[in-house]
Structures are given as C-alpha cells and as structure tokens.
Amino acid sequence: MFTFQNQILTEEQPHVNVEESYSSNLLQPETLGEEYSFLRKQSQVKSFRFLFLIIDVVALNFIPLILLHFMNRVEYSLAYFILFISINFFWIVSAYINALYFAADRFVKRSVYTFSMFFTTMLLFVFLYNFDYSRLFILLNFAGVALSLICSRSLFVGTNYFIKSGRRFVKKVVVLGIGNVSEKLTVSLKSEKDNFEIHGYFDDSRMVGINSSEYPVLGSIRDSIKYAINNGIDEVYSTIMPDQNPFVYDLALEAERNFIRFKFVPDFSTFVNRKLHVNFLLDTPIFSLRPEPLQELSNQMKKRVFDIVFSVLVITLLLSWLIPLIAILIKLDSRGPVFFRQFRSGKNNRKFSCFKFRSLHVNSEADTKQVGRNDSRFTRLGKILRKTNLDELPQFFNVLRGDISVVGPRPHMVKHTEEYSAILNKYMVRHFIKPGITGLAQINGFRGEIKRKEQLHKRIEYDILYMENWSMWLDLKIILLTIYVTFKGDKNAF
C-alpha cells in the first residue's frame, strides 16, 4: 500500500501545474459550490441586501400595527407582542437559511423560498402557542407581507430589466493597445452584468480596420480621445502604461477634461496568474496576491473576543460535566490516558500541543500515520467519539489559550505539513491565520483522511477562500453548518 506522498510522486499521468490550476480555479463557483459564490461580489451585494432588508423589516412591523389600529376586535396584549417578536424572528431565520440578503443571484426565487418557510413556521407557531388569535388578523398579516414582497420584487425585476434593455445605461468603451491583456479585458467586459458596448482598439502597431479579434483597430493611440469625443465614448481602458508611452498620461488628462473616464489596466501576467488585491498607503498603491481581512487589528480583536466568549461558554456549560463522563467511559473501554496530545502546525507554522479525547489504542504511529476509515487502532468508544466529533471538544481549551480559533483551517500533524508543503506550492498560505476546530473545508465534506492530490487541493482552496473572505457572519454560518452536519451525519467522519 502506497503512502499519500508516494501516490502523488509515482503517478504516470503528465505533470500538472498545481499552482496554475489552483490560481485559475480558486474562486470559481463551479469549483467551490454555489453556496459560497456570493463571496466573490460581497462588497457589491452589501448595499443591495441592506436596502431590501430595510424594506422587508418595515413591512413586517408596519403591517401588524396598521391592522391593530383599524381592527377593533383585536386588542393589543402580551400574546400579540409575542406574535410580533415571533414574526421578526422567524423571518430572520428563514431569510438567513435561504441567504436572502447575502446574495444578489436568484433573488426572487430566494424570496419565494423565504416566505414559504416563514409562512409554514408562523402557522406552526400559532397552532402550538394555543392562543385564540384573530384569524382575520393572521390572514391579513400574511397577505400584507406577501403583497409587500410582490411589489418590492416586481420593482427589482422591472428596474433590472429597464437598466439592461435601456440604451441610456450602455457604457461605450474603447481599448488602447492590442495584446493578451486587452483581449482578456474585452472578454471580461462582455461577461459583466453591466452593459458595455466595445467599439474597438487603438494601437500604433496595427493597420486600421485589421485585427484578429472581433473588434476592429480604429486608429493610432493619438486618435483615441478625438474618436471618443466624436462618438460619445464613456470610458477609455488603456493597457499601455505611462512608463511605456508618456503621451498616454496626456491622453488621460484630455479625456477627463471632456468628461470621459480613463482607466489603466496593468499587466501582471508575467509573474502572477491570478487576481491581485490593491490597497493604498496614503497615495501609494500596494498590490498583494490576496485580500486578508484578518490582517486588520480590529478584525483580529473581534475574532479573539468571540473565541474567548464562545470557548468559555462551551467549557462552562458543556465540558464541565461532559469531560468527567467521557473520561470514565474511556478508562472503562481501554488502557491509556483520557486525553491525547499531539503537536500540530499553527499560525506561521508554529507548533502547538493540540488536545483531543483519546480515540485510538496507545500506539507508536500516532504522530506519523493518518487515521483511516477501518483503522485497527480504533477503540470501541473511539469510533463513536470520532463519528460525532466529540473527540475534538477538548480543543476549546486550545482556543482559550490562543493556540487556535473556533473557525479556521484544520491543523495538521507537523509531519503532514512537511509532506503536503512539498507537494502543493500554496499549501503554507493557510498558515497565515490561526487554525480552527472547524472550517469551510470541513462543512463542504473535505475532512478526514487524505488519499488523493485532489482532496488536498480542494481542502487548501477552501482554507484560502475562508482566509480571503473572513467575516463574523461567515464564522457564525460555519459554526451553525458544523452543528447541522454533525447531527445530519457526514460520510467522511470516522
């Protein structure tokens, strides 16, 4: 039986450029699942979801108040106050489950799913609460919410259609320079949801009207602004930098004087084949390979405070009585210590001692050999502990100590870190942040034993996706999904 490393290094198929494949697929929704595709355009979605959140919350609370005011048979009481609270609570839960305010795609469909769930849970609440609510009040309340949703979503669909079909919203653009960057740019502009009308290129090295692309060469670079003025061009994209042609900067100033936006498109493909992230230090642009929200001190403090509060609650309310119980069962089941301690790779690849309930018989391969599905080292109780994730609970003490976080990339054995980093170039990037008890990879099924390169590749993709898109909302979602997956059962848990 080959080890994981031997499997990778002795494959007969042609060598795959892992770095290139990783770079091109990292943020593709078909690679990572539709559930997390909203992360790619999170900044654009914020204002969108906030607007409809306000509209829906106002409708949810305004409609019952209007009904109470005009319906003489209904008197305001504690029972109706509880109903108001329940309306808001069940709507928020339904909206959260359906990601109504977290994604701009399939918005109408998500609204229908959210209302259906809200309607069902509210009917169940009214039935179980066993209070004689006015049936007319309940019916009119549901009808009002439904009408509000229909009106607001119709406005959304109508406005979206008007913008897409209206000529006044089309942006006319031209591109300076012809090459790989300009070709990629035109493809990107066409794929954008905004309406772009690409007139063509301006370049000094090609004859006017001749080009291998579907867009023609319209003239030399010096003719670009004159053409833009005469043809109502809204934006000029230049793949030629001022250091290559100083005259381009003069063109940019002339364009702005004529209310034409001028944008530079730098070419970084010579040394990196993925998206770059730009920050500004005063007026100095700084490019990096990825955004890292957890580099901000304020975000680090938020995450650390959450970790401390959450771990204290778990230790106090759960582990205070569960540890003695499991300890007795472990001692009755097999010889050896209650806890298993192992060095794992932490932030910046610093080693730390990771705590777990012992689920294997004491053996000499614990620090070198992965645990397999039918591993002979399992104790009878150990199989149950691992299947239910109970063996991981002592790691909340690691969270309290600051070794790990509640959510983050799962920490690997030191030996495996050395092996995997030699196989996958981007592997060590996951160690920029603290590891976690659970993570984005785990709730998407990439956990447990690693046998194939693809499994490792996917796990690292999810780990870095989490690092690039961290937020407290994402942490909470991962925690909730971890609980859900634990109770539902995970085929990769063993």
C-alpha positions in Angstrom: 0.0 0.0 0.0 1.5 3.3 -1.1 1.6 6.3 1.2 -0.1 9.5 0.1 3.2 11.1 -0.9 4.3 8.0 -2.9 0.9 8.1 -4.7 1.5 11.6 -5.8 5.1 11.2 -6.9 4.6 8.0 -8.8 1.6 8.9 -10.9 2.1 8.0 -14.5 0.0 10.9 -15.9 1.7 14.1 -17.1 2.8 16.6 -14.5 0.0 19.1 -13.6 0.9 22.6 -12.8 -0.8 22.8 -9.4 -0.1 26.4 -8.9 -1.6 27.4 -12.3 -4.6 25.2 -11.8 -5.1 26.5 -8.3 -4.9 30.1 -9.3 -7.4 29.8 -12.1 -10.0 27.7 -10.1 -9.8 29.2 -6.6 -12.8 31.4 -6.7 -14.9 29.7 -9.4 -18.4 28.9 -8.2 -18.4 25.6 -10.1 -15.2 24.6 -8.1 -16.4 25.7 -4.7 -20.2 25.3 -4.9 -22.9 27.8 -5.4 -23.4 28.3 -1.7 -20.3 30.4 -1.5 -20.3 32.1 -4.9 -21.7 35.2 -3.2 -18.3 35.8 -1.6 -16.8 36.9 -4.9 -19.0 40.0 -5.0 -19.6 40.6 -1.4 -18.9 44.3 -1.5 -21.3 44.9 -4.3 -24.1 42.9 -2.5 -23.9 44.9 0.8 -25.9 47.9 -0.3 -28.3 45.7 -2.3 -29.1 43.4 0.7 -29.3 46.3 3.1 -31.9 48.1 1.0 -34.3 45.1 0.8 -33.6 44.2 4.5 -34.9 47.6 5.5 -38.0 47.3 3.2 -38.9 43.8 4.5 -38.4 44.7 8.2 -40.5 47.8 7.8 -43.3 45.8 6.1 -43.1 43.0 8.7 -43.7 45.5 11.6 -45.8 48.2 9.9 -48.5 45.9 8.6 -49.4 44.3 12.0 -49.5 47.8 13.6 -51.9 49.1 10.9 -54.1 46.1 11.4 -54.2 46.5 15.1 -55.1 50.2 14.7 -58.0 49.5 12.3 -59.3 46.2 13.6 -61.5 47.0 16.6 -62.0 43.3 17.5 -58.2 42.9 18.1 -56.7 44.3 21.3 -53.0 44.7 21.9 -51.9 42.2 24.6 -48.8 40.2 25.6 -49.9 37.4 23.3 -49.8 39.8 20.3 -46.5 41.3 21.5 -45.0 37.7 21.4 -46.5 37.3 18.0 -44.7 40.5 16.8 -41.4 39.1 18.1 -42.0 35.7 16.5 -42.8 37.3 13.1 -39.4 39.1 13.1 -37.5 36.1 14.5 -39.0 33.5 12.0 -38.4 35.9 9.1 -34.8 36.5 10.0 -34.2 32.7 10.5 -35.9 31.9 7.1 -34.0 34.7 5.3 -30.7 33.5 6.8 -31.3 29.9 5.8 -32.1 30.9 2.3 -29.3 33.5 2.1 -31.8 36.1 1.0 -29.7 39.1 2.0 -26.4 37.5 1.3 -26.6 37.0 -2.5 -27.9 39.0 -5.4 -28.4 36.0 -7.6 -31.8 34.2 -7.8 -33.2 36.9 -5.5 -36.9 36.4 -6.5 -36.6 32.6 -6.0 -34.9 33.1 -2.6 -37.7 35.4 -1.6 -40.3 32.8 -2.5 -38.5 30.1 -0.5 -38.1 32.5 2.4 -41.8 33.4 2.5 -42.8 29.8 2.2 -40.6 28.8 5.2 -41.8 31.9 7.1 -45.4 31.1 6.4 -45.1 27.5 7.5 -43.2 28.2 10.7 -45.6 31.0 11.7 -48.6 28.8 11.2 -46.9 26.1 13.3 -46.2 28.7 16.0 -49.8 30.0 16.1 -51.0 26.4 16.3 -48.6 25.4 19.1 -48.9 28.6 21.1 -52.6 27.8 21.5 -53.8 31.4 21.8 -57.1 32.4 20.2 -55.5 34.9 17.7 -57.9 36.6 15.3 -57.9 34.5 12.1 -58.6 37.6 10.1 -55.7 39.4 11.6 -53.3 36.4 10.8 -54.7 36.1 7.3 -54.4 39.8 6.5 -50.9 39.9 8.0 -49.7 37.1 5.7 -51.4 38.7 2.8 -49.8 42.1 3.5 -46.3 40.6 3.8 -46.9 38.7 0.5 -48.1 41.8 -1.2 -45.1 43.8 0.0 -42.8 41.1 -1.3 -44.5 41.0 -4.7 -44.4 44.8 -5.0 -40.7 45.2 -3.9 -39.5 42.2 -6.0 -41.5 43.3 -9.0 -39.8 46.7 -8.7 -36.5 45.0 -8.5 -37.1 42.8 -11.6 -38.6 45.8 -13.5 -35.7 48.1 -12.7 -33.2 45.4 -13.5 -34.9 44.8 -16.9 -35.1 48.5 -17.6 -31.4 49.0 -16.9 -30.4 46.0 -19.0 -32.5 46.9 -22.0 -32.2 50.7 -21.9 -29.7 52.2 -24.3 -29.1 55.1 -21.9 -27.4 52.8 -19.5 -25.0 51.3 -22.0 -21.3 52.2 -21.5 -19.4 52.8 -24.7 -15.8 51.9 -24.4 -12.6 51.7 -26.4 -9.3 50.0 -25.6 -5.8 51.3 -26.1 -3.2 48.6 -27.0 -3.6 45.2 -28.5 -2.3 42.0 -26.8 -3.2 39.3 -24.3 -4.3 41.8 -21.6 -6.6 43.8 -24.0 -8.1 40.5 -25.3 -8.8 39.3 -21.7 -10.2 42.8 -20.9 -12.8 42.7 -23.7 -13.9 39.2 -22.7 -14.3 40.4 -19.1 -16.3 43.4 -20.2 -18.6 41.3 -22.3 -19.2 38.9 -19.4 -20.0 41.7 -16.9 -23.6 42.3 -15.9 -23.2 45.9 -16.8 -23.9 46.8 -20.4 -20.7 47.5 -22.3 -20.5 48.4 -26.0 -17.0 47.9 -27.1 -16.2 49.9 -30.2 -12.6 48.6 -30.8 -8.9 49.2 -30.3 -6.4 51.9 -30.8 -2.8 50.8 -31.4 0.2 52.1 -33.3 1.5 48.8 -34.4 -1.6 47.6 -36.4 -3.3 48.8 -39.6 -6.7 50.5 -39.1 -9.6 48.1 -39.5 -7.4 44.9 -39.3 -7.4 42.8 -36.2 -7.7 39.1 -35.4 -10.2 40.0 -32.7 -13.9 40.6 -33.3 -13.3 44.3 -32.7 -11.5 46.4 -35.2 -8.5 48.7 -34.9 -9.9 52.2 -35.0 -6.7 54.2 -35.4 -3.5 55.1 -33.7 -3.3 55.9 -29.9 -3.2 59.6 -30.6 -6.5 59.5 -32.3 -8.3 57.8 -29.4 -9.6 60.8 -27.5 -10.7 62.6 -30.6 -12.7 59.5 -31.6 -14.1 59.2 -28.0 -15.3 62.8 -28.1 -17.0 62.4 -31.5 -18.6 59.1 -30.8 -19.8 59.6 -27.2 -17.4 57.1 -25.6 -17.9 56.9 -21.8 -14.7 55.0 -20.8 -11.2 54.5 -22.2 -9.2 51.5 -21.0 -5.5 51.7 -21.5 -3.3 48.6 -21.4 -0.4 50.9 -22.2 1.2 52.4 -19.1 2.7 55.9 -19.0 6.1 54.5 -18.4 5.9 52.7 -21.7 4.4 55.7 -23.6 4.5 59.1 -21.7 1.9 60.5 -24.1 -0.7 58.2 -22.6 -0.9 60.4 -19.5 -1.6 63.4 -21.6 -4.4 61.5 -23.2 -5.8 60.7 -19.8 -5.9 64.3 -18.8 -7.5 65.3 -22.1 -10.2 62.6 -21.6 -11.1 63.9 -18.1 -11.4 67.4 -19.4 -14.0 66.1 -21.8 -15.8 64.0 -19.0 -14.5 60.7 -20.3 -13.3 58.3 -17.7 -9.8 57.0 -18.4 -8.7 53.7 -16.7 -5.3 51.9 -16.7 -5.2 48.1 -16.9 -1.7 46.9 -15.8 -0.3 43.6 -16.9 1.0 41.4 -14.1 0.7 38.1 -16.0 4.5 37.9 -16.4 4.9 36.9 -12.8 1.4 36.0 -11.4 -1.6 34.3 -12.9 -4.4 35.3 -10.6 -6.4 38.2 -9.3 -4.5 40.8 -7.3 -5.7 42.9 -4.4 -4.8 46.6 -4.2 -4.5 48.8 -1.1 -3.3 52.3 -0.7 -0.8 53.5 1.9 -1.6 57.3 1.7 -1.3 57.8 -2.1 1.0 54.8 -2.7 -0.8 51.7 -4.3 0.3 48.4 -2.9 -0.6 45.2 -4.7 -0.9 41.9 -2.9 -1.8 38.4 -4.0 -5.0 38.3 -1.9 -7.2 40.3 0.5 -6.7 39.4 4.1 -9.4 40.8 6.4 -7.7 39.3 9.5 -4.6 41.4 9.0 -6.7 44.3 10.4 -6.1 44.6 14.1 -9.8 45.4 14.7 -10.9 42.2 13.0 -8.3 40.2 15.0 -9.7 41.6 18.2 -13.3 40.8 17.2 -12.4 37.2 16.4 -10.3 36.8 19.5 -13.1 38.2 21.8 -15.6 35.9 20.1 -13.3 32.9 20.5 -12.9 33.6 24.3 -16.6 34.1 24.9 -17.6 31.1 22.8 -15.0 28.8 24.3 -15.8 29.9 27.9 -19.5 29.1 27.3 -18.7 25.7 25.9 -16.3 24.8 28.7 -18.6 26.0 31.4 -22.0 24.7 30.1 -20.9 21.6 28.3 -17.4 20.3 29.1 -17.7 20.9 32.8 -19.9 17.8 33.1 -19.1 16.0 29.8 -15.4 15.6 30.4 -15.8 13.6 33.6 -18.4 11.4 31.9 -16.3 10.7 28.8 -13.2 10.2 30.9 -14.8 7.4 32.9 -16.0 5.8 29.6 -12.5 6.0 28.0 -10.9 4.4 31.1 -13.5 1.6 31.1 -13.1 1.0 27.4 -9.3 0.8 27.1 -6.0 1.3 28.8 -4.2 4.7 28.4 -4.7 8.4 29.1 -8.0 10.2 28.7 -6.5 12.9 26.6 -4.4 12.6 23.5 -1.8 15.4 22.9 -0.1 15.9 19.6 2.0 18.7 18.1 0.2 20.4 15.2 1.1 23.2 12.9 -0.4 26.6 13.9 -0.2 30.2 12.7 3.0 31.0 10.9 3.8 27.2 11.2 4.5 27.4 14.9 4.0 24.1 16.7 1.4 23.8 19.5 0.1 20.9 21.6 -3.4 20.0 20.4 -5.8 18.4 22.9 -8.3 15.6 22.0 -10.1 12.8 23.7 -8.1 9.6 23.0 -10.0 7.6 20.4 -7.2 5.1 19.5 -5.3 2.4 21.4 -1.9 3.7 22.5 0.4 3.1 19.6 3.8 4.2 18.2 2.4 5.5 14.9 0.1 8.2 16.3 2.3 11.1 15.2 3.1 9.8 11.7 0.2 7.7 10.3 -3.2 9.1 9.3 -6.3 7.6 10.8 -8.2 5.6 8.1 -11.8 4.5 7.9 -11.3 1.0 9.2 -8.2 1.7 11.2 -7.3 -1.2 13.5 -6.2 1.3 16.2 -9.7 2.5 17.0 -11.1 1.7 20.4 -14.8 0.8 20.6 -15.7 4.2 22.2 -13.2 6.0 19.9 -15.3 5.2 16.8 -18.3 6.9 18.4 -16.2 9.9 19.6 -14.8 10.5 16.1 -18.1 9.9 14.3 -19.8 12.5 16.5 -16.8 14.9 16.6 -16.9 14.6 20.4 -13.1 13.8 20.4 -12.5 17.4 19.2 -14.2 19.2 22.1 -11.1 19.5 24.4 -9.7 21.8 21.7 -11.8 24.6 23.2 -9.0 24.7 25.8 -6.6 25.4 22.9 -9.0 28.2 21.8 -8.9 29.7 25.2 -5.1 29.5 25.3 -5.0 31.3 21.9 -3.4 28.3 20.0 -6.3 28.0 17.6 -9.6 29.7 16.8 -13.2 28.3 16.8 -13.2 28.6 13.0 -10.2 28.3 10.7 -8.2 25.8 8.7 -7.9 22.4 10.5 -4.4 22.0 12.0 -2.4 19.1 10.5 0.3 17.0 12.1 3.7 18.5 11.8 4.9 15.6 9.6 2.0 16.0 7.2 2.6 19.8 7.0 6.2 19.0 5.8 4.9 16.4 3.2 2.0 18.5 1.9 4.0 21.7 1.5 6.4 19.8 -0.7 3.5 18.7 -2.9 1.4 21.8 -3.2 3.1 25.2 -3.6 0.3 27.2 -2.0 -0.1 24.9 1.0 1.7 27.1 3.5 -0.6 30.1 2.8 -3.2 28.5 5.1 -0.9 29.1 8.0 -1.2 32.9 7.7 -4.1 32.6 10.1 -4.8 30.5 13.2 -6.2 27.1 12.6 -9.6 26.2 13.9 -11.8 23.4 15.4 -14.0 23.6 12.3 -13.7 25.3 8.9 -15.0 26.0 5.5 -13.4 22.8 4.1 -14.9 20.6 6.8 -18.5 21.7 6.2 -18.1 21.1 2.5 -17.0 17.5 3.0 -13.3 17.8 2.8 -12.2 16.3 6.1 -10.6 13.2 7.4 -8.0 11.0 5.6 -6.3 12.4 2.5 -5.5 9.8 -0.1 -5.5 11.8 -3.4 -4.0 15.0 -4.5 -7.4 16.4 -5.4 -8.6 16.1 -1.8 -5.6 18.1 -0.6 -6.1 20.6 -3.4 -9.8 21.2 -2.6 -9.1 21.5 1.1 -6.5 24.2 0.6 -8.8 26.0 -1.8 -11.5 26.3 0.8 -9.0 27.2 3.5 -7.6 30.1 1.5 -11.1 31.1 0.3 -12.0 31.5 4.0 -8.9 33.5 4.8 -9.6 35.9 1.9 -13.3 36.4 2.7 -13.4 36.2 6.5 -16.2 37.9 8.4 -18.0 37.3 11.7 -21.1 36.3 9.7 -19.1 33.7 7.8 -17.8 32.3 11.1 -21.3 32.1 12.5 -22.5 30.4 9.4 -19.7 27.8 9.5 -20.5 27.1 13.2 -24.2 26.6 12.5 -23.5 24.4 9.5 -21.0 22.3 11.5 -23.7 21.6 14.1 -26.1 20.7 11.3 -23.7 18.4 9.5 -22.8 16.7 12.9 -26.4 15.8 13.6 -27.1 15.0 10.0 -24.1 12.8 9.7 -21.0 13.2 7.5 -19.8 10.2 5.3 -16.2 11.4 5.7 -16.5 11.4 9.5 -14.9 8.2 11.0 
